[in-house]
Amino acid sequence: MSQKAKLLEKIRNGPNNTTLEEILTLMNSFGFNQKKTRDGFKFWYPQVNGIFAYVARPHGREKKVLSVYVKGCLNAIDRIVNPEEM
């Protein structure tokens, strides 16, 4: 199993325990472009219009990304991996 697949499985199994570094690594490994915004990051997939995700910078002591942003990133990845199912 590749590192990309291991990271994807780890994030799918624990979206509440995902760090910003893990999200950045995962999205870059799937070919998403990123732009740092005032509040976090915006990701988009250059080959297909309409596939994008937002991630707000984590707050607090633990530095975990909110699960709603993690699920948005996972949905964007699913749309590029399995386009016929969408």
PyMOL Python script that loads the backbone (N, CA, C, O; Angstrom):
from pymol import cmd

cmd.read_pdbstr("""\
ATOM      1  N   MET A   1       0.845  -1.173   0.000  1.00  0.00           N
ATOM      2  CA  MET A   1       0.000   0.000   0.000  1.00  0.00           C
ATOM      3  C   MET A   1       0.893   1.239   0.000  1.00  0.00           C
ATOM      4  O   MET A   1       1.843   1.326   0.778  1.00  0.00           O
ATOM      5  N   SER A   2       0.588   2.189  -0.868  1.00  0.00           N
ATOM      6  CA  SER A   2       1.417   3.389  -0.975  1.00  0.00           C
ATOM      7  C   SER A   2       1.166   4.333   0.197  1.00  0.00           C
ATOM      8  O   SER A   2       0.183   4.198   0.926  1.00  0.00           O
ATOM      9  N   GLN A   3       2.069   5.285   0.357  1.00  0.00           N
ATOM     10  CA  GLN A   3       1.911   6.260   1.432  1.00  0.00           C
ATOM     11  C   GLN A   3       0.666   7.100   1.230  1.00  0.00           C
ATOM     12  O   GLN A   3      -0.007   7.462   2.195  1.00  0.00           O
ATOM     13  N   LYS A   4       0.351   7.419  -0.039  1.00  0.00           N
ATOM     14  CA  LYS A   4      -0.849   8.200  -0.337  1.00  0.00           C
ATOM     15  C   LYS A   4      -2.100   7.434   0.091  1.00  0.00           C
ATOM     16  O   LYS A   4      -3.015   8.014   0.675  1.00  0.00           O
ATOM     17  N   ALA A   5      -2.143   6.142  -0.196  1.00  0.00           N
ATOM     18  CA  ALA A   5      -3.294   5.318   0.176  1.00  0.00           C
ATOM     19  C   ALA A   5      -3.402   5.160   1.690  1.00  0.00           C
ATOM     20  O   ALA A   5      -4.504   5.167   2.239  1.00  0.00           O
ATOM     21  N   LYS A   6      -2.265   5.017   2.364  1.00  0.00           N
ATOM     22  CA  LYS A   6      -2.272   4.907   3.825  1.00  0.00           C
ATOM     23  C   LYS A   6      -2.787   6.187   4.473  1.00  0.00           C
ATOM     24  O   LYS A   6      -3.576   6.144   5.416  1.00  0.00           O
ATOM     25  N   LEU A   7      -2.330   7.329   3.953  1.00  0.00           N
ATOM     26  CA  LEU A   7      -2.777   8.603   4.510  1.00  0.00           C
ATOM     27  C   LEU A   7      -4.266   8.803   4.260  1.00  0.00           C
ATOM     28  O   LEU A   7      -4.985   9.273   5.142  1.00  0.00           O
ATOM     29  N   LEU A   8      -4.733   8.452   3.068  1.00  0.00           N
ATOM     30  CA  LEU A   8      -6.154   8.576   2.754  1.00  0.00           C
ATOM     31  C   LEU A   8      -6.988   7.693   3.680  1.00  0.00           C
ATOM     32  O   LEU A   8      -8.025   8.129   4.181  1.00  0.00           O
ATOM     33  N   GLU A   9      -6.552   6.471   3.909  1.00  0.00           N
ATOM     34  CA  GLU A   9      -7.280   5.568   4.804  1.00  0.00           C
ATOM     35  C   GLU A   9      -7.289   6.102   6.230  1.00  0.00           C
ATOM     36  O   GLU A   9      -8.316   6.035   6.906  1.00  0.00           O
ATOM     37  N   LYS A  10      -6.168   6.626   6.692  1.00  0.00           N
ATOM     38  CA  LYS A  10      -6.080   7.181   8.047  1.00  0.00           C
ATOM     39  C   LYS A  10      -7.053   8.338   8.217  1.00  0.00           C
ATOM     40  O   LYS A  10      -7.734   8.436   9.237  1.00  0.00           O
ATOM     41  N   ILE A  11      -7.119   9.214   7.218  1.00  0.00           N
ATOM     42  CA  ILE A  11      -7.998  10.378   7.310  1.00  0.00           C
ATOM     43  C   ILE A  11      -9.462   9.952   7.215  1.00  0.00           C
ATOM     44  O   ILE A  11     -10.309  10.501   7.920  1.00  0.00           O
ATOM     45  N   ARG A  12      -9.770   8.985   6.356  1.00  0.00           N
ATOM     46  CA  ARG A  12     -11.150   8.490   6.261  1.00  0.00           C
ATOM     47  C   ARG A  12     -11.617   7.861   7.569  1.00  0.00           C
ATOM     48  O   ARG A  12     -12.779   8.008   7.949  1.00  0.00           O
ATOM     49  N   ASN A  13     -10.727   7.167   8.252  1.00  0.00           N
ATOM     50  CA  ASN A  13     -11.094   6.499   9.498  1.00  0.00           C
ATOM     51  C   ASN A  13     -11.163   7.448  10.690  1.00  0.00           C
ATOM     52  O   ASN A  13     -11.820   7.134  11.682  1.00  0.00           O
ATOM     53  N   GLY A  14     -10.506   8.590  10.615  1.00  0.00           N
ATOM     54  CA  GLY A  14     -10.512   9.520  11.740  1.00  0.00           C
ATOM     55  C   GLY A  14     -10.543  10.967  11.314  1.00  0.00           C
ATOM     56  O   GLY A  14      -9.571  11.688  11.538  1.00  0.00           O
ATOM     57  N   PRO A  15     -11.640  11.426  10.699  1.00  0.00           N
ATOM     58  CA  PRO A  15     -11.669  12.810  10.211  1.00  0.00           C
ATOM     59  C   PRO A  15     -11.578  13.860  11.324  1.00  0.00           C
ATOM     60  O   PRO A  15     -11.236  15.013  11.061  1.00  0.00           O
ATOM     61  N   ASN A  16     -11.881  13.469  12.557  1.00  0.00           N
ATOM     62  CA  ASN A  16     -11.803  14.430  13.661  1.00  0.00           C
ATOM     63  C   ASN A  16     -10.383  14.614  14.173  1.00  0.00           C
ATOM     64  O   ASN A  16     -10.115  15.550  14.928  1.00  0.00           O
ATOM     65  N   ASN A  17      -9.472  13.737  13.775  1.00  0.00           N
ATOM     66  CA  ASN A  17      -8.090  13.793  14.261  1.00  0.00           C
ATOM     67  C   ASN A  17      -7.109  14.110  13.149  1.00  0.00           C
ATOM     68  O   ASN A  17      -5.994  13.589  13.144  1.00  0.00           O
ATOM     69  N   THR A  18      -7.502  14.955  12.210  1.00  0.00           N
ATOM     70  CA  THR A  18      -6.673  15.262  11.057  1.00  0.00           C
ATOM     71  C   THR A  18      -6.001  16.621  11.241  1.00  0.00           C
ATOM     72  O   THR A  18      -6.652  17.603  11.597  1.00  0.00           O
ATOM     73  N   THR A  19      -4.705  16.664  10.997  1.00  0.00           N
ATOM     74  CA  THR A  19      -3.976  17.925  11.104  1.00  0.00           C
ATOM     75  C   THR A  19      -3.955  18.631   9.752  1.00  0.00           C
ATOM     76  O   THR A  19      -4.235  18.025   8.718  1.00  0.00           O
ATOM     77  N   LEU A  20      -3.624  19.903   9.774  1.00  0.00           N
ATOM     78  CA  LEU A  20      -3.540  20.678   8.547  1.00  0.00           C
ATOM     79  C   LEU A  20      -2.440  20.147   7.641  1.00  0.00           C
ATOM     80  O   LEU A  20      -2.608  20.130   6.422  1.00  0.00           O
ATOM     81  N   GLU A  21      -1.333  19.719   8.200  1.00  0.00           N
ATOM     82  CA  GLU A  21      -0.237  19.187   7.404  1.00  0.00           C
ATOM     83  C   GLU A  21      -0.665  17.929   6.652  1.00  0.00           C
ATOM     84  O   GLU A  21      -0.274  17.732   5.502  1.00  0.00           O
ATOM     85  N   GLU A  22      -1.466  17.078   7.294  1.00  0.00           N
ATOM     86  CA  GLU A  22      -1.955  15.871   6.634  1.00  0.00           C
ATOM     87  C   GLU A  22      -2.869  16.215   5.461  1.00  0.00           C
ATOM     88  O   GLU A  22      -2.783  15.596   4.400  1.00  0.00           O
ATOM     89  N   ILE A  23      -3.740  17.199   5.651  1.00  0.00           N
ATOM     90  CA  ILE A  23      -4.640  17.622   4.565  1.00  0.00           C
ATOM     91  C   ILE A  23      -3.832  18.196   3.407  1.00  0.00           C
ATOM     92  O   ILE A  23      -4.092  17.867   2.250  1.00  0.00           O
ATOM     93  N   LEU A  24      -2.859  19.045   3.704  1.00  0.00           N
ATOM     94  CA  LEU A  24      -2.040  19.635   2.647  1.00  0.00           C
ATOM     95  C   LEU A  24      -1.292  18.559   1.867  1.00  0.00           C
ATOM     96  O   LEU A  24      -1.233  18.614   0.638  1.00  0.00           O
ATOM     97  N   THR A  25      -0.728  17.593   2.561  1.00  0.00           N
ATOM     98  CA  THR A  25      -0.009  16.499   1.910  1.00  0.00           C
ATOM     99  C   THR A  25      -0.939  15.668   1.039  1.00  0.00           C
ATOM    100  O   THR A  25      -0.596  15.324  -0.092  1.00  0.00           O
ATOM    101  N   LEU A  26      -2.113  15.346   1.563  1.00  0.00           N
ATOM    102  CA  LEU A  26      -3.060  14.517   0.818  1.00  0.00           C
ATOM    103  C   LEU A  26      -3.549  15.216  -0.439  1.00  0.00           C
ATOM    104  O   LEU A  26      -3.550  14.625  -1.519  1.00  0.00           O
ATOM    105  N   MET A  27      -3.961  16.460  -0.308  1.00  0.00           N
ATOM    106  CA  MET A  27      -4.504  17.178  -1.459  1.00  0.00           C
ATOM    107  C   MET A  27      -3.430  17.389  -2.533  1.00  0.00           C
ATOM    108  O   MET A  27      -3.721  17.278  -3.723  1.00  0.00           O
ATOM    109  N   ASN A  28      -2.214  17.688  -2.131  1.00  0.00           N
ATOM    110  CA  ASN A  28      -1.126  17.854  -3.102  1.00  0.00           C
ATOM    111  C   ASN A  28      -0.788  16.533  -3.785  1.00  0.00           C
ATOM    112  O   ASN A  28      -0.454  16.523  -4.970  1.00  0.00           O
ATOM    113  N   SER A  29      -0.869  15.426  -3.064  1.00  0.00           N
ATOM    114  CA  SER A  29      -0.539  14.133  -3.658  1.00  0.00           C
ATOM    115  C   SER A  29      -1.563  13.711  -4.711  1.00  0.00           C
ATOM    116  O   SER A  29      -1.234  12.930  -5.603  1.00  0.00           O
ATOM    117  N   PHE A  30      -2.796  14.211  -4.627  1.00  0.00           N
ATOM    118  CA  PHE A  30      -3.815  13.902  -5.628  1.00  0.00           C
ATOM    119  C   PHE A  30      -3.834  14.922  -6.766  1.00  0.00           C
ATOM    120  O   PHE A  30      -4.668  14.823  -7.666  1.00  0.00           O
ATOM    121  N   GLY A  31      -2.935  15.890  -6.739  1.00  0.00           N
ATOM    122  CA  GLY A  31      -2.812  16.820  -7.856  1.00  0.00           C
ATOM    123  C   GLY A  31      -3.632  18.085  -7.738  1.00  0.00           C
ATOM    124  O   GLY A  31      -3.818  18.786  -8.733  1.00  0.00           O
ATOM    125  N   PHE A  32      -4.128  18.400  -6.555  1.00  0.00           N
ATOM    126  CA  PHE A  32      -4.877  19.630  -6.363  1.00  0.00           C
ATOM    127  C   PHE A  32      -3.913  20.806  -6.247  1.00  0.00           C
ATOM    128  O   PHE A  32      -2.852  20.689  -5.633  1.00  0.00           O
ATOM    129  N   ASN A  33      -4.283  21.927  -6.833  1.00  0.00           N
ATOM    130  CA  ASN A  33      -3.549  23.172  -6.626  1.00  0.00           C
ATOM    131  C   ASN A  33      -4.075  23.813  -5.362  1.00  0.00           C
ATOM    132  O   ASN A  33      -5.223  23.594  -4.975  1.00  0.00           O
ATOM    133  N   GLN A  34      -3.242  24.599  -4.724  1.00  0.00           N
ATOM    134  CA  GLN A  34      -3.687  25.252  -3.493  1.00  0.00           C
ATOM    135  C   GLN A  34      -3.333  26.727  -3.507  1.00  0.00           C
ATOM    136  O   GLN A  34      -2.361  27.156  -4.128  1.00  0.00           O
ATOM    137  N   LYS A  35      -4.146  27.475  -2.811  1.00  0.00           N
ATOM    138  CA  LYS A  35      -3.902  28.899  -2.635  1.00  0.00           C
ATOM    139  C   LYS A  35      -4.179  29.228  -1.182  1.00  0.00           C
ATOM    140  O   LYS A  35      -5.225  28.874  -0.638  1.00  0.00           O
ATOM    141  N   LYS A  36      -3.231  29.908  -0.562  1.00  0.00           N
ATOM    142  CA  LYS A  36      -3.414  30.317   0.818  1.00  0.00           C
ATOM    143  C   LYS A  36      -4.305  31.554   0.830  1.00  0.00           C
ATOM    144  O   LYS A  36      -4.030  32.537   0.143  1.00  0.00           O
ATOM    145  N   THR A  37      -5.356  31.495   1.605  1.00  0.00           N
ATOM    146  CA  THR A  37      -6.277  32.625   1.737  1.00  0.00           C
ATOM    147  C   THR A  37      -6.122  33.224   3.130  1.00  0.00           C
ATOM    148  O   THR A  37      -5.326  32.760   3.946  1.00  0.00           O
ATOM    149  N   ARG A  38      -6.895  34.249   3.369  1.00  0.00           N
ATOM    150  CA  ARG A  38      -6.824  34.919   4.663  1.00  0.00           C
ATOM    151  C   ARG A  38      -7.243  33.986   5.803  1.00  0.00           C
ATOM    152  O   ARG A  38      -6.710  34.071   6.909  1.00  0.00           O
ATOM    153  N   ASP A  39      -8.200  33.098   5.524  1.00  0.00           N
ATOM    154  CA  ASP A  39      -8.746  32.241   6.572  1.00  0.00           C
ATOM    155  C   ASP A  39      -8.252  30.806   6.531  1.00  0.00           C
ATOM    156  O   ASP A  39      -8.518  30.047   7.463  1.00  0.00           O
ATOM    157  N   GLY A  40      -7.545  30.411   5.489  1.00  0.00           N
ATOM    158  CA  GLY A  40      -7.101  29.025   5.384  1.00  0.00           C
ATOM    159  C   GLY A  40      -6.519  28.728   4.025  1.00  0.00           C
ATOM    160  O   GLY A  40      -5.605  29.411   3.561  1.00  0.00           O
ATOM    161  N   PHE A  41      -7.059  27.694   3.383  1.00  0.00           N
ATOM    162  CA  PHE A  41      -6.577  27.270   2.079  1.00  0.00           C
ATOM    163  C   PHE A  41      -7.743  26.938   1.162  1.00  0.00           C
ATOM    164  O   PHE A  41      -8.787  26.463   1.609  1.00  0.00           O
ATOM    165  N   LYS A  42      -7.551  27.196  -0.123  1.00  0.00           N
ATOM    166  CA  LYS A  42      -8.508  26.807  -1.150  1.00  0.00           C
ATOM    167  C   LYS A  42      -7.790  25.833  -2.065  1.00  0.00           C
ATOM    168  O   LYS A  42      -6.669  26.094  -2.504  1.00  0.00           O
ATOM    169  N   PHE A  43      -8.439  24.703  -2.356  1.00  0.00           N
ATOM    170  CA  PHE A  43      -7.883  23.696  -3.244  1.00  0.00           C
ATOM    171  C   PHE A  43      -8.786  23.571  -4.461  1.00  0.00           C
ATOM    172  O   PHE A  43     -10.010  23.629  -4.340  1.00  0.00           O
ATOM    173  N   TRP A  44      -8.184  23.401  -5.632  1.00  0.00           N
ATOM    174  CA  TRP A  44      -8.963  23.134  -6.835  1.00  0.00           C
ATOM    175  C   TRP A  44      -8.206  22.161  -7.706  1.00  0.00           C
ATOM    176  O   TRP A  44      -6.978  22.074  -7.674  1.00  0.00           O
ATOM    177  N   TYR A  45      -8.988  21.428  -8.490  1.00  0.00           N
ATOM    178  CA  TYR A  45      -8.409  20.424  -9.381  1.00  0.00           C
ATOM    179  C   TYR A  45      -8.336  21.027 -10.767  1.00  0.00           C
ATOM    180  O   TYR A  45      -9.376  21.341 -11.345  1.00  0.00           O
ATOM    181  N   PRO A  46      -7.133  21.205 -11.328  1.00  0.00           N
ATOM    182  CA  PRO A  46      -6.975  21.970 -12.569  1.00  0.00           C
ATOM    183  C   PRO A  46      -7.563  21.300 -13.812  1.00  0.00           C
ATOM    184  O   PRO A  46      -7.936  22.000 -14.754  1.00  0.00           O
ATOM    185  N   GLN A  47      -7.659  19.968 -13.844  1.00  0.00           N
ATOM    186  CA  GLN A  47      -8.143  19.295 -15.043  1.00  0.00           C
ATOM    187  C   GLN A  47      -9.658  19.344 -15.198  1.00  0.00           C
ATOM    188  O   GLN A  47     -10.164  19.191 -16.310  1.00  0.00           O
ATOM    189  N   VAL A  48     -10.393  19.553 -14.105  1.00  0.00           N
ATOM    190  CA  VAL A  48     -11.853  19.539 -14.154  1.00  0.00           C
ATOM    191  C   VAL A  48     -12.376  20.770 -13.424  1.00  0.00           C
ATOM    192  O   VAL A  48     -12.034  21.008 -12.266  1.00  0.00           O
ATOM    193  N   ASN A  49     -13.202  21.547 -14.108  1.00  0.00           N
ATOM    194  CA  ASN A  49     -13.815  22.711 -13.461  1.00  0.00           C
ATOM    195  C   ASN A  49     -14.865  22.253 -12.459  1.00  0.00           C
ATOM    196  O   ASN A  49     -15.546  21.250 -12.670  1.00  0.00           O
ATOM    197  N   GLY A  50     -14.985  22.987 -11.385  1.00  0.00           N
ATOM    198  CA  GLY A  50     -16.029  22.712 -10.407  1.00  0.00           C
ATOM    199  C   GLY A  50     -15.642  21.784  -9.283  1.00  0.00           C
ATOM    200  O   GLY A  50     -16.472  21.502  -8.418  1.00  0.00           O
ATOM    201  N   ILE A  51     -14.420  21.298  -9.257  1.00  0.00           N
ATOM    202  CA  ILE A  51     -13.987  20.446  -8.153  1.00  0.00           C
ATOM    203  C   ILE A  51     -13.033  21.265  -7.291  1.00  0.00           C
ATOM    204  O   ILE A  51     -11.906  21.560  -7.688  1.00  0.00           O
ATOM    205  N   PHE A  52     -13.514  21.625  -6.099  1.00  0.00           N
ATOM    206  CA  PHE A  52     -12.696  22.425  -5.200  1.00  0.00           C
ATOM    207  C   PHE A  52     -13.085  22.140  -3.759  1.00  0.00           C
ATOM    208  O   PHE A  52     -14.124  21.535  -3.495  1.00  0.00           O
ATOM    209  N   ALA A  53     -12.247  22.578  -2.832  1.00  0.00           N
ATOM    210  CA  ALA A  53     -12.504  22.403  -1.408  1.00  0.00           C
ATOM    211  C   ALA A  53     -11.852  23.551  -0.651  1.00  0.00           C
ATOM    212  O   ALA A  53     -10.855  24.117  -1.100  1.00  0.00           O
ATOM    213  N   TYR A  54     -12.415  23.886   0.487  1.00  0.00           N
ATOM    214  CA  TYR A  54     -11.863  24.909   1.367  1.00  0.00           C
ATOM    215  C   TYR A  54     -11.486  24.281   2.696  1.00  0.00           C
ATOM    216  O   TYR A  54     -12.153  23.364   3.176  1.00  0.00           O
ATOM    217  N   VAL A  55     -10.420  24.780   3.280  1.00  0.00           N
ATOM    218  CA  VAL A  55     -10.006  24.345   4.607  1.00  0.00           C
ATOM    219  C   VAL A  55      -9.648  25.587   5.405  1.00  0.00           C
ATOM    220  O   VAL A  55      -8.768  26.354   5.012  1.00  0.00           O
ATOM    221  N   ALA A  56     -10.324  25.781   6.517  1.00  0.00           N
ATOM    222  CA  ALA A  56     -10.005  26.902   7.403  1.00  0.00           C
ATOM    223  C   ALA A  56      -8.851  26.499   8.305  1.00  0.00           C
ATOM    224  O   ALA A  56      -8.696  25.330   8.657  1.00  0.00           O
ATOM    225  N   ARG A  57      -8.054  27.476   8.668  1.00  0.00           N
ATOM    226  CA  ARG A  57      -6.948  27.202   9.592  1.00  0.00           C
ATOM    227  C   ARG A  57      -7.507  26.730  10.924  1.00  0.00           C
ATOM    228  O   ARG A  57      -8.499  27.266  11.417  1.00  0.00           O
ATOM    229  N   PRO A  58      -6.868  25.727  11.499  1.00  0.00           N
ATOM    230  CA  PRO A  58      -7.364  25.223  12.790  1.00  0.00           C
ATOM    231  C   PRO A  58      -7.116  26.224  13.913  1.00  0.00           C
ATOM    232  O   PRO A  58      -6.154  26.992  13.891  1.00  0.00           O
ATOM    233  N   HIS A  59      -8.001  26.190  14.879  1.00  0.00           N
ATOM    234  CA  HIS A  59      -7.887  27.055  16.049  1.00  0.00           C
ATOM    235  C   HIS A  59      -7.716  26.182  17.289  1.00  0.00           C
ATOM    236  O   HIS A  59      -8.038  24.994  17.278  1.00  0.00           O
ATOM    237  N   GLY A  60      -7.225  26.765  18.312  1.00  0.00           N
ATOM    238  CA  GLY A  60      -7.102  26.027  19.555  1.00  0.00           C
ATOM    239  C   GLY A  60      -5.754  25.382  19.732  1.00  0.00           C
ATOM    240  O   GLY A  60      -4.848  25.547  18.916  1.00  0.00           O
ATOM    241  N   ARG A  61      -5.641  24.660  20.791  1.00  0.00           N
ATOM    242  CA  ARG A  61      -4.381  24.078  21.193  1.00  0.00           C
ATOM    243  C   ARG A  61      -4.017  22.843  20.376  1.00  0.00           C
ATOM    244  O   ARG A  61      -2.836  22.603  20.123  1.00  0.00           O
ATOM    245  N   GLU A  62      -5.007  22.055  19.961  1.00  0.00           N
ATOM    246  CA  GLU A  62      -4.718  20.779  19.319  1.00  0.00           C
ATOM    247  C   GLU A  62      -4.349  20.894  17.845  1.00  0.00           C
ATOM    248  O   GLU A  62      -3.719  19.984  17.307  1.00  0.00           O
ATOM    249  N   LYS A  63      -4.719  21.981  17.175  1.00  0.00           N
ATOM    250  CA  LYS A  63      -4.389  22.222  15.767  1.00  0.00           C
ATOM    251  C   LYS A  63      -4.987  21.164  14.836  1.00  0.00           C
ATOM    252  O   LYS A  63      -4.356  20.759  13.859  1.00  0.00           O
ATOM    253  N   LYS A  64      -6.203  20.722  15.144  1.00  0.00           N
ATOM    254  CA  LYS A  64      -6.912  19.774  14.295  1.00  0.00           C
ATOM    255  C   LYS A  64      -7.860  20.542  13.378  1.00  0.00           C
ATOM    256  O   LYS A  64      -8.435  21.554  13.781  1.00  0.00           O
ATOM    257  N   VAL A  65      -8.023  20.064  12.151  1.00  0.00           N
ATOM    258  CA  VAL A  65      -8.934  20.662  11.185  1.00  0.00           C
ATOM    259  C   VAL A  65     -10.342  20.156  11.504  1.00  0.00           C
ATOM    260  O   VAL A  65     -10.522  18.986  11.840  1.00  0.00           O
ATOM    261  N   LEU A  66     -11.333  21.034  11.400  1.00  0.00           N
ATOM    262  CA  LEU A  66     -12.706  20.621  11.658  1.00  0.00           C
ATOM    263  C   LEU A  66     -13.130  19.554  10.654  1.00  0.00           C
ATOM    264  O   LEU A  66     -12.744  19.598   9.485  1.00  0.00           O
ATOM    265  N   SER A  67     -13.920  18.602  11.118  1.00  0.00           N
ATOM    266  CA  SER A  67     -14.282  17.457  10.285  1.00  0.00           C
ATOM    267  C   SER A  67     -15.094  17.859   9.053  1.00  0.00           C
ATOM    268  O   SER A  67     -15.048  17.156   8.044  1.00  0.00           O
ATOM    269  N   VAL A  68     -15.823  18.949   9.104  1.00  0.00           N
ATOM    270  CA  VAL A  68     -16.590  19.384   7.933  1.00  0.00           C
ATOM    271  C   VAL A  68     -15.664  19.734   6.771  1.00  0.00           C
ATOM    272  O   VAL A  68     -16.001  19.465   5.619  1.00  0.00           O
ATOM    273  N   TYR A  69     -14.516  20.322   7.048  1.00  0.00           N
ATOM    274  CA  TYR A  69     -13.547  20.638   5.997  1.00  0.00           C
ATOM    275  C   TYR A  69     -12.854  19.372   5.492  1.00  0.00           C
ATOM    276  O   TYR A  69     -12.576  19.242   4.300  1.00  0.00           O
ATOM    277  N   VAL A  70     -12.579  18.452   6.399  1.00  0.00           N
ATOM    278  CA  VAL A  70     -11.953  17.188   6.012  1.00  0.00           C
ATOM    279  C   VAL A  70     -12.892  16.414   5.088  1.00  0.00           C
ATOM    280  O   VAL A  70     -12.453  15.865   4.077  1.00  0.00           O
ATOM    281  N   LYS A  71     -14.175  16.368   5.427  1.00  0.00           N
ATOM    282  CA  LYS A  71     -15.150  15.665   4.594  1.00  0.00           C
ATOM    283  C   LYS A  71     -15.292  16.334   3.232  1.00  0.00           C
ATOM    284  O   LYS A  71     -15.499  15.645   2.233  1.00  0.00           O
ATOM    285  N   GLY A  72     -15.189  17.642   3.168  1.00  0.00           N
ATOM    286  CA  GLY A  72     -15.221  18.340   1.886  1.00  0.00           C
ATOM    287  C   GLY A  72     -14.041  17.959   1.010  1.00  0.00           C
ATOM    288  O   GLY A  72     -14.195  17.779  -0.198  1.00  0.00           O
ATOM    289  N   CYS A  73     -12.871  17.836   1.605  1.00  0.00           N
ATOM    290  CA  CYS A  73     -11.686  17.405   0.856  1.00  0.00           C
ATOM    291  C   CYS A  73     -11.831  15.964   0.378  1.00  0.00           C
ATOM    292  O   CYS A  73     -11.463  15.644  -0.752  1.00  0.00           O
ATOM    293  N   LEU A  74     -12.363  15.100   1.229  1.00  0.00           N
ATOM    294  CA  LEU A  74     -12.562  13.711   0.830  1.00  0.00           C
ATOM    295  C   LEU A  74     -13.585  13.601  -0.294  1.00  0.00           C
ATOM    296  O   LEU A  74     -13.424  12.770  -1.187  1.00  0.00           O
ATOM    297  N   ASN A  75     -14.625  14.416  -0.268  1.00  0.00           N
ATOM    298  CA  ASN A  75     -15.610  14.420  -1.359  1.00  0.00           C
ATOM    299  C   ASN A  75     -14.968  14.865  -2.668  1.00  0.00           C
ATOM    300  O   ASN A  75     -15.253  14.297  -3.722  1.00  0.00           O
ATOM    301  N   ALA A  76     -14.108  15.872  -2.608  1.00  0.00           N
ATOM    302  CA  ALA A  76     -13.420  16.346  -3.813  1.00  0.00           C
ATOM    303  C   ALA A  76     -12.515  15.254  -4.378  1.00  0.00           C
ATOM    304  O   ALA A  76     -12.445  15.075  -5.594  1.00  0.00           O
ATOM    305  N   ILE A  77     -11.828  14.529  -3.510  1.00  0.00           N
ATOM    306  CA  ILE A  77     -10.971  13.429  -3.954  1.00  0.00           C
ATOM    307  C   ILE A  77     -11.820  12.319  -4.583  1.00  0.00           C
ATOM    308  O   ILE A  77     -11.449  11.764  -5.617  1.00  0.00           O
ATOM    309  N   ASP A  78     -12.947  12.000  -3.966  1.00  0.00           N
ATOM    310  CA  ASP A  78     -13.832  10.971  -4.517  1.00  0.00           C
ATOM    311  C   ASP A  78     -14.333  11.349  -5.903  1.00  0.00           C
ATOM    312  O   ASP A  78     -14.505  10.478  -6.755  1.00  0.00           O
ATOM    313  N   ARG A  79     -14.567  12.629  -6.138  1.00  0.00           N
ATOM    314  CA  ARG A  79     -15.062  13.079  -7.442  1.00  0.00           C
ATOM    315  C   ARG A  79     -14.024  12.905  -8.547  1.00  0.00           C
ATOM    316  O   ARG A  79     -14.389  12.696  -9.704  1.00  0.00           O
ATOM    317  N   ILE A  80     -12.736  12.988  -8.210  1.00  0.00           N
ATOM    318  CA  ILE A  80     -11.731  12.788  -9.249  1.00  0.00           C
ATOM    319  C   ILE A  80     -11.338  11.316  -9.403  1.00  0.00           C
ATOM    320  O   ILE A  80     -10.937  10.889 -10.486  1.00  0.00           O
ATOM    321  N   VAL A  81     -11.455  10.547  -8.325  1.00  0.00           N
ATOM    322  CA  VAL A  81     -11.085   9.138  -8.388  1.00  0.00           C
ATOM    323  C   VAL A  81     -12.200   8.314  -9.023  1.00  0.00           C
ATOM    324  O   VAL A  81     -11.922   7.409  -9.810  1.00  0.00           O
ATOM    325  N   ASN A  82     -13.454   8.610  -8.695  1.00  0.00           N
ATOM    326  CA  ASN A  82     -14.605   7.861  -9.194  1.00  0.00           C
ATOM    327  C   ASN A  82     -15.596   8.808  -9.861  1.00  0.00           C
ATOM    328  O   ASN A  82     -16.687   9.005  -9.324  1.00  0.00           O
ATOM    329  N   PRO A  83     -15.268   9.399 -10.999  1.00  0.00           N
ATOM    330  CA  PRO A  83     -16.178  10.368 -11.604  1.00  0.00           C
ATOM    331  C   PRO A  83     -17.482   9.769 -12.112  1.00  0.00           C
ATOM    332  O   PRO A  83     -18.485  10.476 -12.211  1.00  0.00           O
ATOM    333  N   GLU A  84     -17.487   8.486 -12.434  1.00  0.00           N
ATOM    334  CA  GLU A  84     -18.713   7.877 -12.956  1.00  0.00           C
ATOM    335  C   GLU A  84     -19.768   7.686 -11.874  1.00  0.00           C
ATOM    336  O   GLU A  84     -20.948   7.537 -12.193  1.00  0.00           O
ATOM    337  N   GLU A  85     -19.375   7.685 -10.601  1.00  0.00           N
ATOM    338  CA  GLU A  85     -20.326   7.499  -9.511  1.00  0.00           C
ATOM    339  C   GLU A  85     -20.995   8.792  -9.087  1.00  0.00           C
ATOM    340  O   GLU A  85     -21.969   8.759  -8.335  1.00  0.00           O
ATOM    341  N   MET A  86     -20.501   9.918  -9.545  1.00  0.00           N
ATOM    342  CA  MET A  86     -21.055  11.212  -9.126  1.00  0.00           C
ATOM    343  C   MET A  86     -22.165  11.673 -10.038  1.00  0.00           C
ATOM    344  O   MET A  86     -22.736  12.742  -9.824  1.00  0.00           O
TER     345      MET A  86
END
""", "prot")
cmd.dss("prot")
cmd.show_as("cartoon", "prot")
cmd.util.cbc("prot")
cmd.orient("prot")
